[in-house]
Amino acid sequence: MSALVKVSDDGHVRTIALNRPEKMNALSQELAWGVVAAVDEAAKDDNVWVVAITGTGSAFCAGLDLSGAEPYSPHPAMTAQLDDISWVGQFLLSIRKRCDKPVVGGINGVAVGAGLGLAMATDVRLISSSARLMAGYTRIGGSPDAG
């Protein structure tokens, strides 16, 4: 699993933390696929009763990383070429469709764009009084199709 995702267990609670604080946990493909893998593992683990998702540092998730990072996909090269941006939808759907356990979002800071989509994909959200939530899609000429 990617070092961009921290996974820890406390009793029957599995915590999945986005671990890219220097980028405010902005989603690269590697981070997103790491979260998908962690959610899949939690869904299969009978010792996990609840999944918690949060961010490290001062942000929950600042949305997609638009800095032009290298593409990353766990799929074979041909499939990855076809994947382009659909990974965002699969990332969000992994929580809603692939995990039947309660998922709690610990929104500890900004949740923007795809980060807001991730927050909304959780079943219950605990939101810090200092957290800021924003759709953000219109600022980059996009639409909220992923969540």
Backbone as JSON, one array per atom type, in Angstrom:
{
  "sequence": "MSALVKVSDDGHVRTIALNRPEKMNALSQELAWGVVAAVDEAAKDDNVWVVAITGTGSAFCAGLDLSGAEPYSPHPAMTAQLDDISWVGQFLLSIRKRCDKPVVGGINGVAVGAGLGLAMATDVRLISSSARLMAGYTRIGGSPDAG",
  "N": [[0.84, -1.18, 0.0], [0.41, 2.3, -0.58], [2.61, 4.81, 0.75], [1.34, 7.12, 1.03], [-1.01, 6.77, 2.27], [-2.14, 6.28, 5.47], [-2.79, 3.64, 7.62], [-4.51, 2.47, 10.4], [-5.49, 0.54, 13.27], [-7.86, 0.53, 15.88], [-9.17, -1.21, 18.24], [-12.15, -2.28, 16.92], [-12.2, -0.43, 14.94], [-11.13, 0.85, 11.93], [-8.88, 3.15, 10.81], [-8.34, 5.23, 8.12], [-6.07, 7.33, 6.81], [-5.48, 10.1, 4.8], [-2.36, 10.9, 3.69], [-0.71, 13.24, 2.93], [0.24, 15.79, 3.76], [1.79, 18.03, 3.05], [0.76, 18.86, 0.66], [-1.76, 19.48, 1.32], [-3.27, 17.18, 1.38], [-4.11, 16.8, -1.24], [-5.52, 15.05, -3.96], [-3.68, 12.78, -5.65], [-3.32, 10.37, -8.28], [-2.07, 8.12, -7.22], [-2.49, 8.4, -4.44], [-5.31, 8.32, -4.34], [-5.85, 5.7, -5.38], [-4.57, 4.28, -3.39], [-6.25, 4.78, -1.21], [-8.57, 3.51, -2.16], [-7.65, 0.82, -2.17], [-7.19, 0.5, 0.58], [-9.78, 0.82, 1.63], [-11.03, -1.36, 0.39], [-9.63, -3.47, 1.64], [-10.41, -3.08, 4.31], [-13.15, -3.56, 4.06], [-13.19, -6.3, 3.62], [-12.2, -7.37, 5.94], [-13.16, -9.07, 8.71], [-12.77, -8.33, 11.33], [-12.92, -5.64, 11.38], [-15.26, -3.26, 12.12], [-16.11, -0.67, 11.78], [-15.24, 1.99, 9.61], [-13.04, 4.68, 9.48], [-12.34, 7.76, 7.93], [-9.94, 10.19, 7.38], [-7.84, 13.16, 7.25], [-4.31, 13.89, 7.29], [-2.39, 16.42, 8.99], [-3.36, 19.84, 8.43], [-5.55, 19.72, 6.76], [-8.43, 18.07, 5.36], [-8.96, 17.14, 2.67], [-7.79, 18.66, -0.16], [-8.91, 18.44, -2.68], [-8.51, 17.5, -6.19], [-5.16, 16.96, -7.26], [-3.8, 19.23, -9.21], [-1.35, 19.71, -10.26], [0.01, 18.37, -12.22], [1.12, 15.84, -11.74], [2.81, 12.65, -12.08], [1.07, 10.11, -13.9], [-0.66, 7.41, -12.33], [-1.6, 4.09, -11.9], [-3.14, 1.09, -10.79], [-3.85, -0.66, -12.7], [-3.28, -2.6, -15.76], [-1.23, -1.22, -18.45], [-2.73, -0.63, -20.87], [-5.41, -0.59, -20.0], [-5.17, 1.43, -18.11], [-4.71, 3.66, -19.75], [-7.22, 4.04, -20.82], [-8.54, 4.75, -18.59], [-8.2, 7.4, -17.73], [-9.83, 9.94, -16.35], [-11.76, 8.61, -14.97], [-11.0, 7.34, -12.69], [-11.46, 8.98, -10.53], [-14.22, 8.87, -10.02], [-14.42, 6.11, -9.46], [-12.87, 6.02, -7.22], [-14.43, 7.49, -5.35], [-16.79, 5.96, -5.45], [-15.88, 3.58, -4.42], [-16.14, 3.66, -1.72], [-18.93, 3.98, -1.27], [-20.09, 1.84, -2.74], [-18.47, -0.44, -2.49], [-17.96, -0.97, 0.13], [-19.65, -2.16, 2.79], [-19.73, -1.48, 5.4], [-20.19, 0.81, 8.17], [-19.06, 4.07, 7.44], [-17.16, 6.65, 8.64], [-16.52, 10.04, 8.34], [-13.89, 12.08, 9.23], [-13.69, 15.24, 9.25], [-11.3, 17.37, 9.23], [-10.34, 19.79, 8.35], [-9.94, 21.8, 5.4], [-12.15, 20.75, 2.8], [-12.39, 20.3, -0.38], [-13.75, 20.35, -3.68], [-13.08, 17.29, -5.16], [-12.36, 16.4, -2.68], [-14.47, 17.27, -1.11], [-16.39, 15.66, -2.29], [-15.42, 13.18, -1.42], [-15.79, 13.48, 1.35], [-18.6, 13.63, 1.4], [-19.19, 11.1, 0.54], [-18.96, 9.5, 2.71], [-20.73, 7.86, 5.41], [-21.41, 9.11, 7.8], [-20.51, 12.28, 9.02], [-18.09, 13.93, 10.9], [-17.44, 17.09, 11.65], [-14.98, 19.49, 11.99], [-15.04, 22.61, 13.76], [-13.48, 24.49, 12.54], [-13.28, 23.68, 9.95], [-13.56, 23.94, 6.37], [-15.76, 23.76, 3.71], [-16.12, 23.33, 0.24], [-17.41, 23.35, -3.06], [-15.92, 23.94, -5.48], [-15.61, 23.09, -8.17], [-16.43, 24.77, -10.27], [-14.46, 26.67, -10.34], [-12.41, 25.58, -11.78], [-13.57, 25.11, -14.14], [-15.04, 22.78, -14.25], [-17.37, 20.04, -13.57], [-19.46, 18.63, -11.0], [-19.42, 15.77, -11.41], [-18.24, 13.49, -10.34], [-19.16, 12.95, -7.82]],
  "CA": [[0.0, 0.0, 0.0], [1.16, 3.53, -0.71], [2.95, 5.56, 1.97], [0.45, 8.28, 1.05], [-2.18, 6.39, 3.06], [-1.82, 5.68, 6.77], [-3.87, 2.77, 8.1], [-4.31, 2.02, 11.78], [-6.65, -0.09, 13.9], [-8.07, 0.74, 17.31], [-10.32, -2.08, 18.46], [-12.8, -2.67, 15.67], [-12.25, 0.75, 14.07], [-10.01, 1.01, 11.0], [-8.72, 4.54, 10.38], [-7.61, 5.45, 6.88], [-5.72, 8.75, 6.79], [-4.78, 10.63, 3.64], [-1.09, 11.32, 4.28], [0.03, 14.11, 2.01], [-0.05, 17.1, 4.37], [2.49, 19.13, 2.37], [-0.12, 19.25, -0.45], [-3.1, 19.54, 1.92], [-3.89, 15.9, 1.02], [-4.67, 16.84, -2.59], [-5.56, 13.7, -4.51], [-2.97, 12.27, -6.82], [-3.86, 9.05, -8.59], [-1.5, 7.15, -6.29], [-3.2, 8.53, -3.17], [-6.68, 7.83, -4.51], [-5.84, 4.24, -5.48], [-4.21, 3.79, -2.06], [-7.47, 4.81, -0.4], [-9.43, 2.43, -2.67], [-7.11, -0.45, -1.66], [-7.41, 0.44, 2.03], [-11.21, 0.6, 1.84], [-11.29, -2.75, 0.01], [-9.1, -4.34, 2.7], [-11.28, -2.93, 5.49], [-14.43, -4.2, 3.76], [-13.02, -7.75, 3.68], [-11.7, -7.76, 7.26], [-14.26, -9.28, 9.65], [-12.44, -7.7, 12.6], [-13.22, -4.21, 11.23], [-16.69, -3.0, 12.16], [-16.33, 0.71, 11.37], [-14.12, 2.58, 8.9], [-12.94, 6.13, 9.63], [-11.47, 8.38, 6.94], [-9.55, 11.55, 7.76], [-6.62, 13.64, 6.62], [-3.24, 14.29, 8.2], [-2.09, 17.84, 8.89], [-4.43, 20.81, 8.65], [-6.6, 19.59, 5.75], [-9.02, 16.77, 5.08], [-8.54, 16.87, 1.29], [-7.92, 19.88, -0.96], [-9.39, 18.12, -4.02], [-7.56, 16.87, -7.11], [-3.86, 17.59, -7.44], [-3.76, 19.7, -10.6], [0.02, 20.14, -10.55], [0.59, 17.59, -13.31], [1.89, 14.71, -11.22], [2.87, 11.47, -12.95], [-0.08, 9.21, -13.8], [-0.46, 6.18, -11.57], [-2.77, 3.21, -11.92], [-2.83, -0.3, -10.51], [-4.29, -1.44, -13.85], [-2.31, -2.73, -16.85], [-1.05, 0.02, -19.2], [-3.82, -0.37, -21.81], [-6.58, -0.21, -19.21], [-4.87, 2.72, -17.48], [-4.91, 4.71, -20.75], [-8.66, 4.24, -20.95], [-9.04, 5.16, -17.29], [-8.06, 8.84, -17.66], [-10.35, 10.6, -15.15], [-12.78, 7.79, -14.3], [-10.49, 6.9, -11.4], [-12.04, 9.81, -9.48], [-15.51, 8.27, -9.7], [-14.2, 4.82, -8.82], [-12.35, 6.35, -5.89], [-15.56, 7.83, -4.49], [-17.72, 4.84, -5.4], [-15.32, 2.48, -3.64], [-16.69, 3.76, -0.37], [-20.38, 3.77, -1.29], [-20.5, 0.58, -3.34], [-17.61, -1.58, -2.2], [-17.81, -1.16, 1.57], [-20.97, -2.16, 3.42], [-19.56, -1.12, 6.81], [-20.35, 2.25, 8.38], [-17.85, 4.86, 7.18], [-17.23, 7.95, 9.31], [-15.55, 11.01, 7.85], [-13.38, 13.05, 10.2], [-13.34, 16.39, 8.4], [-10.46, 18.14, 10.14], [-9.87, 21.02, 7.7], [-10.61, 22.04, 4.13], [-12.62, 19.66, 1.95], [-12.71, 21.05, -1.59], [-13.86, 19.57, -4.91], [-13.12, 15.84, -4.93], [-12.29, 16.22, -1.23], [-15.86, 17.39, -0.65], [-17.03, 14.42, -2.74], [-14.99, 12.12, -0.5], [-16.5, 13.7, 2.62], [-20.02, 13.3, 1.22], [-19.31, 9.65, 0.31], [-19.0, 8.81, 4.0], [-22.09, 7.73, 5.95], [-21.55, 10.1, 8.88], [-19.38, 13.2, 9.0], [-17.8, 14.73, 12.08], [-16.78, 18.22, 11.0], [-14.35, 20.46, 12.89], [-15.6, 23.97, 13.64], [-12.6, 25.28, 11.68], [-13.28, 23.09, 8.61], [-14.18, 24.71, 5.3], [-16.2, 22.88, 2.63], [-16.43, 24.09, -0.96], [-17.48, 22.51, -4.25], [-14.69, 24.23, -6.21], [-15.56, 22.63, -9.56], [-16.58, 25.87, -11.22], [-13.2, 27.43, -10.4], [-11.53, 24.97, -12.8], [-14.39, 24.84, -15.32], [-15.51, 21.39, -14.2], [-18.69, 19.76, -13.01], [-19.34, 17.67, -9.89], [-19.87, 14.46, -11.88], [-17.64, 12.37, -9.62], [-19.7, 12.69, -6.51]],
  "C": [[0.89, 1.24, 0.0], [1.44, 4.18, 0.64], [2.08, 6.81, 2.08], [-0.82, 8.01, 1.85], [-1.69, 5.74, 4.35], [-3.03, 4.88, 7.23], [-3.53, 2.34, 9.51], [-5.62, 1.45, 12.3], [-6.67, 0.25, 15.38], [-9.34, -0.04, 17.65], [-10.87, -2.52, 17.13], [-12.93, -1.51, 14.68], [-10.98, 0.82, 13.23], [-9.99, 2.47, 10.56], [-7.83, 4.58, 9.15], [-7.35, 6.95, 6.79], [-4.98, 9.1, 5.5], [-3.52, 11.3, 4.18], [-0.22, 12.08, 3.28], [-0.12, 15.55, 2.5], [0.64, 18.27, 3.68], [1.71, 19.65, 1.17], [-1.56, 19.36, 0.02], [-3.93, 18.32, 1.51], [-4.61, 15.95, -0.32], [-4.51, 15.46, -3.22], [-4.72, 13.54, -5.76], [-3.61, 10.92, -7.12], [-3.34, 8.01, -7.6], [-2.21, 7.2, -4.93], [-4.61, 7.97, -3.27], [-6.74, 6.31, -4.58], [-5.42, 3.6, -4.16], [-5.41, 3.75, -1.13], [-8.42, 3.7, -0.84], [-8.95, 1.09, -2.12], [-7.36, -0.59, -0.17], [-8.87, 0.2, 2.37], [-11.57, -0.84, 1.5], [-10.81, -3.72, 1.1], [-9.97, -4.27, 3.94], [-12.61, -3.64, 5.28], [-14.35, -5.72, 3.91], [-12.64, -8.26, 5.07], [-12.85, -7.86, 8.26], [-14.01, -8.65, 11.02], [-12.69, -6.19, 12.57], [-14.73, -4.04, 11.18], [-17.04, -1.61, 11.63], [-15.06, 1.2, 10.67], [-14.17, 4.09, 9.11], [-11.97, 6.66, 8.58], [-11.2, 9.81, 7.36], [-8.31, 11.96, 6.98], [-5.58, 13.96, 7.67], [-2.97, 15.78, 8.0], [-3.34, 18.68, 9.07], [-5.59, 20.69, 7.66], [-7.15, 18.17, 5.72], [-8.57, 16.36, 3.68], [-8.83, 18.1, 0.44], [-8.34, 19.6, -2.4], [-8.32, 17.46, -4.87], [-6.27, 17.67, -7.15], [-3.75, 17.95, -8.92], [-2.36, 20.12, -11.03], [0.7, 19.32, -11.64], [1.48, 16.45, -12.85], [1.85, 13.54, -12.21], [1.62, 10.62, -12.79], [0.29, 7.94, -13.04], [-1.74, 5.37, -11.67], [-2.33, 1.8, -11.58], [-3.2, -1.22, -11.68], [-3.17, -1.59, -14.88], [-2.32, -1.45, -17.71], [-2.22, 0.35, -20.14], [-5.07, 0.08, -21.07], [-6.37, 1.16, -18.58], [-5.06, 3.87, -18.47], [-6.39, 5.03, -20.9], [-9.26, 4.84, -19.69], [-9.08, 6.67, -17.12], [-8.59, 9.44, -16.37], [-11.38, 9.75, -14.42], [-12.31, 7.27, -12.96], [-11.09, 7.72, -10.27], [-13.38, 9.22, -9.05], [-15.36, 6.94, -9.0], [-13.69, 5.01, -7.4], [-13.51, 6.64, -4.94], [-16.53, 6.67, -4.35], [-17.2, 3.67, -4.59], [-15.87, 2.49, -2.22], [-18.16, 3.39, -0.37], [-20.77, 2.36, -1.75], [-19.71, -0.63, -2.86], [-17.44, -1.84, -0.72], [-19.17, -1.05, 2.24], [-20.9, -1.83, 4.91], [-19.79, 0.38, 6.97], [-19.02, 2.97, 8.18], [-18.07, 6.26, 7.76], [-16.14, 8.84, 8.73], [-15.16, 11.97, 8.95], [-12.85, 14.25, 9.43], [-12.62, 17.42, 9.27], [-9.95, 19.44, 9.55], [-10.59, 21.19, 6.39], [-10.98, 20.73, 3.43], [-13.17, 20.34, 0.69], [-12.79, 20.1, -2.78], [-14.01, 18.09, -4.64], [-12.99, 15.52, -3.45], [-13.66, 16.35, -0.59], [-16.64, 16.15, -1.06], [-16.68, 13.26, -1.83], [-15.71, 12.27, 0.84], [-17.96, 13.29, 2.51], [-20.23, 11.81, 0.96], [-19.32, 8.86, 1.61], [-20.43, 8.8, 4.53], [-22.4, 8.8, 6.99], [-20.31, 10.97, 8.83], [-19.28, 13.93, 10.32], [-16.92, 15.86, 11.58], [-16.27, 19.19, 12.05], [-14.97, 21.84, 12.69], [-14.73, 24.86, 12.76], [-12.55, 24.74, 10.24], [-13.98, 24.01, 7.62], [-14.5, 23.75, 4.16], [-16.59, 23.73, 1.42], [-16.43, 23.15, -2.17], [-16.25, 22.72, -5.13], [-14.66, 23.87, -7.68], [-15.61, 23.78, -10.56], [-15.3, 26.7, -11.34], [-12.23, 26.85, -11.43], [-12.32, 24.61, -14.06], [-14.91, 23.42, -15.39], [-16.93, 21.26, -13.69], [-18.54, 18.68, -11.96], [-19.79, 16.26, -10.25], [-19.35, 13.3, -11.05], [-18.28, 12.13, -8.27], [-20.85, 13.54, -6.18]]
}
